Each structure stands twice: as C-alpha cells, then as structure tokens.
C-alpha cells in the first residue's frame, strides 16, 4: 500500500474529510513520527508495532569492483518491530 492508497482508504471510510484533508492528516502523522525518531524517541502504535532508532558503528568494507577498503561512517537507522496483534493478523489463514 502506498501513501496515496492510504489517503484513498481514509476518504472512502470517512465522508466528512476531503481528499486534501485526509492527505494532510497522513502527512501530519508521518511528520510527527519522523520528528520523534529524529529526537531519539520511540514511536509505538499499539497493536501495530513500534519504531526505534538503532545506532550502527563505523566499519570497514570492501568495494567489490576494485577490492579497495572503504570506510563506512557511523549512522542511525530506523528499526520496526511488529506488534503481537499485527503478527497474528498477518499469520491467520482466511
């Protein structure tokens, strides 16, 4: 599902919100989640899952084409852990 498909689902489910308002709501939610993760906070949506930031240390790798050693700097990456309800819904056979 893409972001635009999510907006469409909201429009279909709620006759009060316009497409533009639904898109604004989706953008606000994503922006709030991004801002929280950027500050190092955990984002938890009960029944769906949680997002955290994982720190990856610096490391060395090799360029497969030249064999040259390449230094990869430390970085922060988002990590998603599914919630129990989502895991169960995905694994049920209908």
QUIMO-V969846 format. One record per backbone hydrogen bond with DSSP energy under -0.5 kcal/mol. NH is the residue of the N-H (numbers start at 1). CO is the residue of the C=O. E is the energy in kcal/mol with one decimal. If there is no record, write none. Layout:
NH/CO/E  NH/CO/E
//
This chain:
6/2/-2.0  7/3/-2.1  8/4/-2.1  9/5/-2.1  10/6/-2.0  11/7/-2.3  12/8/-2.5  13/9/-2.2  14/10/-1.6  22/18/-2.5  23/19/-2.4  24/20/-1.9  25/21/-2.3  26/22/-2.3  27/23/-2.5  28/24/-2.6  29/25/-2.3  30/26/-2.4  31/27/-2.7  32/28/-2.4  33/29/-2.3  34/30/-2.5  35/31/-2.5  36/32/-2.1  37/33/-2.3  38/34/-2.4  39/35/-1.6  40/37/-1.5  41/36/-2.6  43/51/-2.5  44/42/-0.6  45/49/-3.0  46/44/-0.6  48/45/-2.4  49/45/-2.3  50/81/-2.5  51/43/-3.3  52/79/-2.5  54/77/-3.0  56/75/-3.3  57/55/-0.5  59/72/-2.4  61/70/-2.8  63/68/-2.9  64/62/-0.6  67/63/-3.2  70/61/-3.5  72/59/-3.4  73/71/-0.6  75/56/-2.2  77/54/-2.7  79/52/-3.0  81/50/-2.7  83/48/-2.6  86/47/-0.8  87/83/-2.4  88/84/-2.5  89/85/-2.5  90/86/-2.5  91/87/-1.6  92/88/-0.8  92/89/-0.5  94/92/-0.7
//
